[in-house]
Amino acid sequence: MTGPARRSSDAATSDPSTVRIGRGAPLLPAAFSGLRDWDHIPLLRETPLTRSVSRRAVLGMGVTATAALAGCSAQPRPANPPATTSTAATSGSATATTAGTPATTTPTGGPAVEVVRGSGDRKEVALTFHGAGSLDITRQVITLLGKHGAKVTVLAVGSWLATTPDAARMVRDAGHELGNHTWSHPDLARLAPAAVLAEIERCRDALARVTGTPGTFFRQSQNQHATREELAQAGKAGYTRALSYDVDSLDWTDPGVSGIRKATAAAKAGSVVSMHLGHEGTVAALPGILADFASKGLTLVTATELLR
C-alpha cells in the first residue's frame, strides 16, 4: 500500500526522485472514461524462474500468496530529500513543482508526478494503508479511526477488491479516501511496460466497479518510490499523482506494538506514513499511534487533504 525501498542495485535504472507539492488539483473524471472489463485478461507475466529472489520473496517463503499480499515494504532506503527540494520524477516534459508553488497536474496521458510528503506548513499527517486482508481487521481499523476522528487513505490491491469488496465499501462509507495499489501487487520494476499498465488499469476498473471511483492516487507496489516507467504508465491510466511515503511503519514485518510505534514516531508535520491492513499487530498498535500523534498536536487527514 504501500511499497518497499529500492534495492541499491536498482538505483541506476529506477532513478527515483521526489517532488514536494503544495495545492494539488483533483483527478479529472474524464481521465477515466472508457473503463474496460479486465476479467478476460490472462495472468501477467512474472515467472519466479526468470527473476532473482527479492528481499520480500525471502520474507514470504512458507506463507500463502494471500498472506504475502498483506506486506509490501522493505528495509528503509536512505533519507529522502528535504521537503524543500523539488525534482522531476519523470522523463521528458515532466511536471515538477517548487516550494510554495501550487502543483500543476499533468495532461491526461502524461507521466504522473511522484509525491512523497506534504509541505509541513500545517500540523497534519497522512496515514496510508495497503488495502488487503480480512474484512474483520478492516472493520476494527475503521472503528478505531472513527473513535479518534481520523481520516486516512487506503491504497487498494485489486485482488482484495475482488475477494473482499465490502471492505473497500466500508472504507468509502466511513469517509476515507481510496487509491490504486495495482491488481496483484507484483514488483512492477520487473514487468514489461504493457504489463505495468495492465496492473494499474485492472485495479482502476475494479475500484470504479466496487466503489464508484477509480481512486485519487496510484501507489506502486513493492517499492517505496516509483520508477520513470511506472510514472509513465500511471499517467496513461489517468492518474496525475503517484503517492509514495517518507515514513515506513514496518507493520508488515510484525515487529510488535512497540516496534510499530517506534517506527511511526519518525512522522512529523507533512509526513505520509505507510501502514497495512491485514495485520493484527497493526490493529493492536493503532490506538497508541493515534495517541502519540495527538500528543504532538498532529491531525490525521487524507492524502488529498494533506497535499491541498
C-alpha positions in Angstrom: 0.0 0.0 0.0 2.5 0.6 0.3 5.9 -0.4 -1.3 9.4 -1.1 -0.1 12.6 0.9 -0.7 14.5 0.2 -3.9 17.5 -2.1 -3.6 20.7 -0.3 -4.3 21.2 -2.5 -7.5 18.0 -0.9 -8.9 19.1 2.7 -8.4 20.7 3.1 -11.8 17.6 2.0 -13.7 14.8 3.3 -11.5 16.3 6.8 -10.9 13.6 7.6 -8.2 13.3 11.2 -7.2 10.8 13.2 -5.1 8.7 16.2 -5.6 7.1 18.4 -3.0 3.8 19.9 -3.9 1.5 22.4 -2.4 -2.0 22.6 -3.8 -2.8 19.6 -5.9 -5.7 19.6 -8.4 -8.1 16.7 -8.1 -8.0 13.9 -10.5 -10.2 14.6 -13.5 -13.1 12.2 -14.0 -12.5 12.5 -17.8 -9.2 10.7 -17.4 -11.1 7.5 -16.6 -13.6 7.4 -19.5 -13.9 4.1 -21.3 -13.4 1.8 -18.4 -13.0 -1.8 -19.5 -13.8 -5.2 -18.1 -10.5 -6.9 -17.4 -11.9 -10.3 -16.5 -10.6 -11.8 -19.7 -7.1 -10.7 -19.2 -4.7 -13.6 -18.7 -2.2 -13.7 -15.8 0.5 -11.1 -16.1 3.9 -12.4 -16.8 6.3 -12.6 -13.9 7.9 -16.0 -13.5 9.9 -17.0 -10.5 12.3 -18.8 -12.7 13.2 -15.7 -14.6 13.7 -13.3 -11.8 16.1 -13.2 -8.9 14.8 -13.8 -5.4 13.9 -10.5 -3.9 14.1 -9.5 -0.2 10.3 -9.7 0.1 10.2 -13.1 -1.6 12.6 -14.4 1.0 10.4 -12.9 3.7 7.3 -14.5 2.1 8.7 -18.1 2.0 6.4 -20.5 3.7 3.3 -18.3 3.6 0.4 -18.4 1.1 0.1 -15.9 -1.7 -2.8 -14.3 0.0 -0.8 -13.7 3.2 2.1 -12.3 1.1 -0.1 -9.6 -0.3 -0.5 -8.2 3.2 3.0 -6.8 3.3 4.8 -4.6 0.7 7.6 -2.7 2.3 11.3 -3.5 2.9 14.3 -2.1 4.7 14.3 1.7 4.7 16.2 3.4 1.9 18.4 6.4 2.6 16.7 9.5 3.8 14.5 11.3 1.3 15.5 14.8 0.0 14.3 17.6 2.3 10.7 18.8 1.8 12.1 22.0 0.2 13.6 20.0 -2.7 11.7 19.6 -5.9 13.0 17.5 -8.7 11.4 15.9 -11.7 10.4 12.3 -11.1 9.6 11.6 -14.7 11.3 11.7 -18.0 10.7 14.1 -20.9 8.4 17.0 -20.2 7.7 16.0 -16.6 5.7 18.4 -14.5 7.5 19.4 -11.3 6.6 21.9 -8.6 8.8 24.0 -6.4 8.5 25.0 -2.8 5.5 27.3 -2.2 4.2 26.8 -5.8 0.8 25.3 -6.5 1.0 22.0 -8.2 0.2 21.6 -11.9 -1.5 18.4 -12.9 0.0 16.6 -15.9 -2.1 16.4 -19.0 -4.2 13.3 -19.4 -1.9 10.5 -20.5 1.2 12.4 -19.4 3.5 11.0 -16.7 2.2 11.1 -13.2 4.2 13.0 -10.6 5.5 11.3 -7.5 4.6 12.8 -4.2 6.4 11.7 -1.0 5.2 14.2 1.7 3.4 17.4 2.2 4.9 20.8 2.8 4.7 20.6 6.6 3.1 24.0 6.8 0.3 22.5 8.8 0.5 20.1 11.7 -1.1 17.3 9.7 0.0 13.7 8.8 -1.5 11.3 6.3 -1.8 7.6 7.3 -1.9 5.5 4.2 -2.9 1.8 4.3 -2.1 -1.0 1.9 -5.6 -2.3 1.2 -5.7 -6.1 1.6 -6.6 -8.6 4.3 -9.7 -9.7 6.1 -13.0 -7.8 6.4 -12.8 -8.2 10.2 -9.4 -6.4 10.5 -10.6 -3.7 8.2 -13.7 -3.2 10.4 -11.5 -2.9 13.5 -9.2 -0.4 11.9 -12.1 1.7 10.6 -13.8 1.6 14.0 -10.6 2.8 15.8 -10.1 5.6 13.3 -13.7 6.7 13.8 -13.4 6.9 17.5 -10.5 9.3 17.1 -12.0 11.3 14.2 -9.1 10.4 12.0 -9.3 10.1 8.2 -6.9 8.0 6.1 -6.1 6.9 2.6 -6.4 3.2 1.6 -4.5 2.1 -1.5 -6.5 -0.9 -2.6 -5.0 -4.0 -4.1 -7.3 -5.2 -7.0 -7.5 -8.8 -5.9 -8.7 -7.6 -2.5 -11.4 -5.6 -4.2 -12.4 -8.8 -6.0 -12.5 -11.1 -2.9 -13.5 -8.6 -0.2 -15.4 -5.8 -1.9 -17.4 -5.0 1.3 -14.1 -3.9 3.0 -13.4 -1.3 0.3 -17.0 -0.1 0.5 -16.6 0.1 4.3 -13.6 2.4 3.8 -15.5 4.6 1.4 -18.7 4.8 3.5 -16.7 5.9 6.6 -15.4 8.9 4.6 -11.9 7.7 4.0 -10.0 8.0 0.7 -9.3 5.2 -1.8 -6.4 4.8 -4.2 -4.9 2.3 -6.7 -2.2 -0.2 -5.5 -2.2 -2.4 -8.6 -4.2 -5.5 -9.3 -1.9 -8.3 -7.9 0.8 -6.4 -6.1 3.8 -7.5 -8.2 7.3 -5.9 -8.3 6.4 -3.6 -11.1 10.0 -2.8 -11.9 10.4 -6.4 -13.2 7.4 -6.2 -15.6 7.2 -5.0 -19.2 5.6 -1.6 -19.7 2.4 -3.2 -21.1 2.1 -5.4 -18.0 2.6 -2.5 -15.7 -0.2 -0.6 -17.4 -2.5 -3.7 -17.2 -1.9 -4.0 -13.5 -2.8 -0.3 -12.9 -5.8 -0.3 -15.3 -7.3 -3.5 -14.0 -7.2 -2.2 -10.4 -8.6 1.1 -11.5 -11.5 -0.5 -13.2 -12.2 -2.7 -10.2 -12.2 0.3 -7.9 -14.7 2.0 -10.2 -17.0 -1.0 -10.2 -16.8 -1.7 -6.5 -16.7 1.8 -5.0 -17.8 4.1 -7.8 -14.4 5.9 -8.0 -11.1 4.9 -9.7 -9.3 6.4 -6.8 -7.4 9.6 -6.4 -3.9 8.3 -6.3 -1.8 5.5 -7.7 0.8 3.8 -5.5 3.5 1.5 -6.9 3.7 -1.9 -5.3 6.7 -3.5 -3.5 8.7 -0.3 -3.7 8.8 3.0 -1.8 9.4 5.1 -4.9 8.1 4.9 -8.4 10.3 4.4 -11.4 10.0 6.6 -14.5 8.3 3.8 -16.3 5.7 3.3 -13.5 5.0 7.0 -13.5 4.6 7.0 -17.3 2.1 4.0 -17.2 0.2 5.6 -14.3 -0.2 8.7 -16.4 -1.5 6.6 -19.3 -4.1 5.1 -16.9 -5.3 8.6 -16.0 -3.5 9.2 -12.7 -1.8 12.5 -12.2 0.0 11.7 -8.9 1.8 8.7 -7.5 1.6 8.7 -3.7 4.8 7.4 -2.1 5.7 8.0 1.6 8.5 9.2 3.9 7.8 7.0 6.9 7.5 3.2 6.9 5.7 1.8 9.9 7.3 -1.6 9.3 4.0 -3.2 10.5 4.2 -5.7 7.6 7.2 -7.3 9.4 5.0 -7.8 12.6 7.6 -6.3 14.9 5.1 -5.9 17.8 3.3 -2.9 19.1 6.4 -1.2 20.4 8.3 -1.7 17.1 5.5 -0.2 15.0 5.1 2.8 17.4 8.8 3.4 17.3 8.8 3.5 13.5 5.8 5.8 13.2 7.3 8.1 15.8 9.5 9.4 13.0 6.5 11.1 11.4 6.3 14.9 11.6 4.1 17.6 10.1 3.6 16.8 6.4 4.6 13.1 6.7 3.0 10.3 4.7 3.1 7.1 6.7 2.9 3.6 5.2 0.8 1.1 7.1 -1.0 -2.2 6.2 -4.5 -3.6 6.7 -4.4 -7.3 7.2 -2.1 -7.4 10.2 -3.3 -8.0 13.8 -0.3 -6.1 15.0 -1.4 -3.0 13.2 -4.7 -3.1 14.9 -3.0 -3.5 18.3 -0.6 -0.7 17.7 -3.1 1.8 16.2 -4.6 3.2 19.5 -1.1 4.1 20.7 -0.1 5.6 17.4 -3.2 7.8 17.4 -2.4 8.9 20.9 1.2 9.6 20.0 0.2 11.8 17.2 -2.4 13.6 19.3 0.3 14.3 21.9 2.3 16.1 19.3 -0.7 18.1 18.1 -0.7 16.3 14.7 -4.1 15.8 13.0 -4.6 12.7 10.8 -6.0 13.6 7.4 -6.4 12.0 3.9 -3.5 12.4 1.5 -5.6 14.8 -0.6 -6.2 17.0 2.4 -2.5 16.9 3.4 -1.5 18.0 -0.1 -4.0 20.7 -0.7 
